[in-house]
Amino acid sequence: MKIVVVGATSAIAEHCCRLWAADGPVEFVLVARDMAKLERIAADLRVRGAGATVSTVKGEFHDPAGIKALVDQAAVSGPIDMALIAQGWLADQTSSQTDLAFLNESLQINTVSPALFAEAFAQHFATVGRGTIGIIGSVAGDRGRKANYSYGASKGFLARYAEGMDHRFAGTGVKIVLIKPGPTDSPMTADLKAKGKRVASAEDVARTIVAGMKAGKPMVYAPPIWRIIMLIVRHIPRFVFNKLSI
Amino acid sequence: MRPVSSWGRLSADPHEVIELTDRDRVAAEIGRHHPGIAHGLGKSYGDASLNPHGVLWHTTGLDRFMSFDAATGRLVCEPGVVLRDIQRALIPRGWGLPVVPGTQLVTVGGAIANDVHGKNHHLVGTFGDHVRRLKLVRTDGETIDCGPDLRRDWFAATVAGLGLTGLIVEAELQLRPSNGPWVDGEIVPFSGLDDFFRLSDESEASWEHTVSWIDCTSGRNVRGLFMRARPTEAKGQAWRERRKRMPLTPPLSLVNKLSLRPFNMLYYELNRRRTGVRTVHAEPFLFPLDSLQEWNRMYGPRGFFQYQSVVPREAALGATRDMLDAIAASGEGSFLAVLKTFGDCKPAGLLSFPRPGVTLALDFRNVPAIPALFGRLDAIVRAAGGRLYPAKDARMPREMFEATYPNLPAFQAFRDPGISSALSRRLMGS
């Protein structure tokens, strides 16, 4: 099995890789910006997975031609089975409102870059007729909230993008899986934890994601309880919602 | 600041938690944020990994394997790697940890810092006996490599050093060949301490793992179940982990004077009929509590203590009898009381707990009667020449620690002045 992971240094992506490595022989292609960190993860996976081969690529996250070349290169040795698109950055909402350059940077990494990668993988999978693309969205994308709408809107965009791709590939061997994690234990949520908020463990979230991608489900909430929570949040009428501070 | 508890849940004081995820940045992080203490999975029962209103260096993000040599069984890893993950990744490849404590859900760093022991102590010694090399980072930025044949003084201070000599960022462990996850296990009921000692003596040569559950309500004529297991190449029934979680903290301890006697009786009666040797998976047989996450909530909002002592073999019969009498008379106790003999090997660390003799471990809910009971138990342990396990301790008097750990003065020279825990302040003054 060949798996390409973009944004492989994210805590959720790393735990997904550990589960895949434990499950059987895997050929990983890991893409990230921080190569020192990525090499540590690669070494870890080589020990955890008995038959795992791991190659690391310094990622090009914003250049369309570079992204296309990266995906093509990953497919040279044989077709890709799964791709996980996991780059993301929980950009601070207040800074997004006051600093347009900051907002632009957040939109590039959370919106534009994942869409470019998704389309690049889709081209490859359309050619070979099968494959699974997992895209990390977020429960924050389910409804705009004052606390995090710049990040949430990016994740909402990915949800719509995945929905369209799912429609496009319906009835084929290509599966599009949109993943919506709730707050998860990672360096990204250190501030939340400092405020005493409960977060799910990255291992539990990854377990749900890996199972969902294996089954080819179109949408995965991780942990699953968020499906119910967000169902309620989405249906709170505006006149009530706008009085709430959630 | 956020509330952090240890396994005993006796406190939930606010801590400034520093998440360590990058081993190259550890020196910078602990250099900037100290005094502090390392905190892994929080399985020590007392205050060894707490620093109320101060800094905690959270190490569970430093959980990467670094290299493994399948020819020699040498594993190099970061300190936050969980023992269960080592077992699950490497037993299928023919190698396993020689020493695992009563739970696999502890980190490598914690296992070294407390020099933990397992049910096979009589054969293989403690965790520290299988550590080949350590890399230690101090709060002043210094890095110290040490091992049994390299800067041995630093190694002896760091093994069982309660995290006080520096932060371990890398450990090299010698694994041993493993035939797989199966063991031949047997449960033998016994009655009375003489019977226990006889079973211990006859089992130790041919059974790798030995431990006894005892009914702590039965007093000096203690009844119990002697459990022994040895690795086997045979394959037993497939086992799949069913992870459950204690869903909430009950308003009162579920372990109390009403439940104690019926539970212990039921446990004894149910298990005493399961005689004969059976091939079973090692995980549920050796670590039955690992499948119930957060079982420590069972003791309610006030938390609980564990009291683990060791007394020399020559005094063991009398001392154990006296302790069991005192416990039965108090009416307190737990569902899980454990008795085990330690082997004769000399421990690797200056402050290692195990010594030749007999160890008794019991949980006690946190109620007003406990200090008086523990005072009586302390007196018995002291008189027998024994001592208590710091990893489990939240309350031993400083003077008892000083008297029963004779290497303490030698240890003090290796402490990192930028590291301090609630335990170090309680037992060492700083």
Interface residues (C-beta under 8 A of the other chain):
Chain A: A11 A22 A36 K37 R40 I41 A43 D44 V47 R48 A50 P187 A190 K193 A194 K195 G196
Chain B: M1 R2 P3 V17 E19 T21 D22 R23 D24 G61 R64 F65 M66 S67 F68 L75 C77 D85 R88 A89 L90 P92 R93
